[in-house]
Amino acid sequence: MTCRICSCLLPVLLLGAAPLAAQAPRIEAEQIECLPRADNGVINATASPDVAGVTHRLYFRWNEDDAFYYVLMQAVGAGRYWGVPAKPDERNDAVEYYVAAVDPSEQVLARSESLMAPVDDDCVVELTEQQRGVAENLTVGETTFDQAGEMVEGFLCDGVVSRINPLGILRGDEKCRACVIAWWAKPSILVPAAAAGAGTGVIISHEEPREASPATPVAASGTGGGR
């Protein structure tokens, strides 16, 4: 009797497991024409179906670097997502990227094929207000521990404010923040003459303003001091 019950339940259990297996998402990244140099681009993706608790990541790297970084993608609705990578620097002529669906245990459920986008000085990308806000406050994820304490290789610091290490721990970006603090700590910055619109360079000081000296009292006039 027990065996007969088990044999009857087995097909039911298998049928119940089929919908769960079918929930594994499929994800595709958009092939973009280019990314602007020293500015942010945007990469779109589609995922189907949307699974609760799953995050979607845009992985990117300078094609001459070994390891990827990632940013979280933002949901638009109906399985559509977008992500903003960091700004490519002057050395970077091409960015490799792909998108992935990752569950809370950091298991990759699905990923797209890797694509390549050239970095072009003439590439123009119009970001929405929301995308620009994200671009100015990027949290960049690391995939290797030796990426900690270093700049995002092949990309500018501009807009990068925090990092996530491979263990999922969020922290402030040490390297880019240190560069900004060092820049502002300089006692003065020489502005080129062309930029200043003058015949010589202009020094713009970033020192703390000194306390003004007390004004020298004006001697009272000897003639007609009355009201």
C-alpha positions as CSV (number, residue, x, y, z in Angstrom):
1,M,0.0,0.0,0.0
2,T,2.8,2.4,0.9
3,C,4.6,1.8,-2.3
4,R,1.5,2.2,-4.3
5,I,0.9,5.6,-2.6
6,C,4.4,6.7,-3.3
7,S,4.2,5.8,-6.9
8,C,0.9,7.8,-7.2
9,L,2.4,10.8,-5.5
10,L,5.6,10.9,-7.6
11,P,4.0,12.2,-10.8
12,V,2.2,14.9,-8.7
13,L,5.4,16.0,-7.1
14,L,7.2,16.2,-10.4
15,L,4.3,18.2,-11.8
16,G,4.6,20.6,-8.9
17,A,8.3,21.0,-9.4
18,A,8.0,21.9,-13.1
19,P,6.5,25.4,-12.5
20,L,9.3,26.1,-10.0
21,A,12.0,25.2,-12.6
22,A,10.2,27.3,-15.2
23,Q,10.7,30.3,-12.9
24,A,14.4,30.5,-13.7
25,P,14.6,33.9,-15.5
26,R,16.0,34.7,-18.9
27,I,17.8,37.9,-19.3
28,E,19.1,39.8,-22.3
29,A,21.3,43.0,-22.6
30,E,20.8,45.6,-25.2
31,Q,23.6,46.1,-27.7
32,I,24.5,49.8,-27.6
33,E,26.3,51.7,-30.3
34,C,28.8,53.5,-28.1
35,L,29.6,54.9,-24.7
36,P,30.7,58.5,-24.3
37,R,34.2,59.2,-23.0
38,A,34.3,60.9,-19.6
39,D,30.5,60.7,-19.3
40,N,27.8,58.2,-18.4
41,G,26.0,56.0,-20.8
42,V,23.0,53.8,-20.1
43,I,22.4,50.1,-20.9
44,N,19.0,48.5,-21.0
45,A,18.0,44.9,-20.4
46,T,14.9,42.7,-20.3
47,A,14.2,39.8,-17.9
48,S,11.5,37.3,-18.0
49,P,9.9,36.4,-15.7
50,D,10.4,38.8,-12.8
51,V,11.2,36.7,-9.8
52,A,10.7,38.1,-6.2
53,G,13.9,38.7,-4.4
54,V,16.1,38.7,-7.4
55,T,18.3,41.7,-8.2
56,H,19.6,42.5,-11.7
57,R,23.1,43.7,-12.2
58,L,25.0,45.3,-15.0
59,Y,28.6,43.9,-15.0
60,F,31.2,46.0,-16.9
61,R,34.9,46.3,-17.4
62,W,37.5,48.1,-19.5
63,N,38.3,45.4,-22.1
64,E,42.0,45.5,-21.2
65,D,41.2,44.7,-17.5
66,D,40.8,41.2,-16.1
67,A,38.0,41.7,-13.6
68,F,34.5,43.0,-13.8
69,Y,32.7,45.5,-11.7
70,Y,28.9,45.9,-11.4
71,V,26.1,48.3,-10.6
72,L,22.5,47.5,-9.7
73,M,20.0,48.0,-12.5
74,Q,16.8,50.0,-11.9
75,A,13.4,48.5,-12.8
76,V,11.2,50.2,-15.3
77,G,8.3,47.7,-15.3
78,A,7.2,44.8,-17.4
79,G,10.6,43.1,-17.1
80,R,12.6,46.1,-18.3
81,Y,15.7,47.4,-16.5
82,W,18.5,50.0,-17.0
83,G,21.9,50.5,-15.5
84,V,24.5,53.3,-15.6
85,P,28.2,52.3,-15.7
86,A,31.0,54.6,-14.5
87,K,32.5,57.1,-16.9
88,P,35.2,55.7,-19.2
89,D,38.6,57.5,-18.8
90,E,41.0,58.6,-21.5
91,R,42.7,55.2,-21.8
92,N,39.5,53.3,-22.3
93,D,38.5,52.6,-25.9
94,A,36.0,49.7,-25.3
95,V,33.8,48.4,-22.5
96,E,32.7,44.8,-22.2
97,Y,29.5,44.2,-20.4
98,Y,26.7,41.7,-19.5
99,V,23.7,41.6,-17.2
100,A,22.8,39.0,-14.7
101,A,19.9,38.0,-12.4
102,V,21.3,37.2,-8.9
103,D,19.3,35.8,-5.9
104,P,19.8,36.8,-2.2
105,S,22.4,34.1,-1.7
106,E,24.5,35.6,-4.5
107,Q,23.7,32.7,-6.9
108,V,23.6,33.8,-10.5
109,L,20.3,32.5,-11.9
110,A,20.8,33.8,-15.4
111,R,23.1,36.0,-17.4
112,S,23.2,37.5,-20.8
113,E,26.0,37.0,-23.4
114,S,28.9,39.4,-23.1
115,L,28.8,42.4,-25.4
116,M,31.2,45.1,-26.4
117,A,30.7,48.9,-26.7
118,P,33.3,51.2,-28.2
119,V,34.1,54.4,-26.2
120,D,33.8,57.4,-28.5
121,D,34.5,61.1,-27.9
122,D,31.6,61.9,-30.2
123,C,29.1,59.6,-28.6
124,V,26.2,61.5,-27.0
125,V,23.8,59.9,-24.6
126,E,20.8,61.8,-23.1
127,L,20.2,60.5,-19.6
128,T,16.8,61.1,-17.9
129,E,16.7,63.1,-14.7
130,Q,16.5,59.8,-12.7
131,Q,19.4,58.3,-14.6
132,R,21.5,61.3,-14.0
133,G,20.8,61.2,-10.3
134,V,21.9,57.6,-10.2
135,A,25.0,58.4,-12.3
136,E,26.1,61.1,-9.8
137,N,25.7,58.7,-6.8
138,L,27.1,55.3,-8.1
139,T,27.6,52.3,-5.9
140,V,30.0,50.1,-7.7
141,G,30.3,46.4,-6.8
142,E,33.6,44.5,-6.8
143,T,34.1,41.0,-8.0
144,T,37.7,40.5,-6.6
145,F,39.2,41.5,-3.3
146,D,42.2,43.2,-4.8
147,Q,39.8,45.8,-6.3
148,A,39.4,47.3,-2.8
149,G,41.1,50.6,-2.2
150,E,41.8,51.1,-5.9
151,M,40.1,53.2,-8.6
152,V,37.6,51.5,-10.9
153,E,40.2,50.5,-13.5
154,G,39.6,52.2,-16.8
155,F,37.0,54.6,-15.4
156,L,36.8,58.0,-13.7
157,C,36.1,58.7,-10.1
158,D,33.5,61.2,-11.0
159,G,30.1,60.0,-9.6
160,V,31.5,56.9,-7.7
161,V,30.6,57.4,-4.1
162,S,30.5,53.9,-2.6
163,R,31.6,50.3,-3.1
164,I,30.4,46.8,-2.3
165,N,33.0,44.1,-1.8
166,P,32.6,40.5,-2.9
167,L,31.1,39.6,0.5
168,G,28.3,42.2,0.0
169,I,29.6,44.7,2.5
170,L,28.9,48.3,1.6
171,R,31.5,51.0,2.3
172,G,32.5,54.5,1.1
173,D,34.9,54.6,-1.9
174,E,38.2,55.2,-0.3
175,K,40.3,55.9,-3.4
176,C,38.0,58.4,-5.1
177,R,37.1,60.2,-1.9
178,A,40.8,60.5,-1.0
179,C,41.5,62.1,-4.4
180,V,38.7,64.7,-4.0
181,I,39.9,65.6,-0.4
182,A,43.5,65.9,-1.6
183,W,42.4,68.2,-4.5
184,W,40.5,70.5,-2.2
185,A,43.3,70.6,0.4
186,K,45.7,72.2,-2.1
187,P,46.6,75.7,-1.0
188,S,46.1,77.1,-4.5
189,I,45.3,76.0,-8.0
190,L,46.7,77.7,-11.1
191,V,44.0,78.4,-13.7
192,P,45.4,78.6,-17.2
193,A,45.4,82.1,-18.8
194,A,43.0,81.0,-21.6
195,A,40.5,79.8,-19.1
196,A,40.9,82.9,-16.9
197,G,40.6,85.3,-19.9
198,A,43.7,87.2,-18.8
199,G,47.2,87.6,-19.9
200,T,48.6,85.5,-17.1
201,G,47.6,82.6,-15.0
202,V,45.2,83.4,-12.1
203,I,45.7,81.8,-8.6
204,I,42.5,80.6,-7.0
205,S,43.2,80.0,-3.3
206,H,41.4,77.3,-1.4
207,E,43.0,78.2,2.0
208,E,40.8,79.0,4.9
209,P,40.2,82.8,4.9
210,R,42.3,84.7,7.3
211,E,40.7,86.8,10.0
212,A,40.4,90.4,8.8
213,S,42.6,92.9,10.6
214,P,40.7,95.5,12.7
215,A,40.1,98.7,10.8
216,T,42.4,101.6,11.6
217,P,40.4,104.2,13.5
218,V,39.7,107.4,11.5
219,A,41.0,110.4,13.3
220,A,38.3,112.8,14.3
221,S,38.2,116.0,12.3
222,G,39.1,119.1,14.2
223,T,36.4,121.2,12.5
224,G,32.7,121.0,13.2
225,G,32.2,117.6,14.8
226,G,28.7,118.6,16.1
227,R,25.4,117.2,14.9
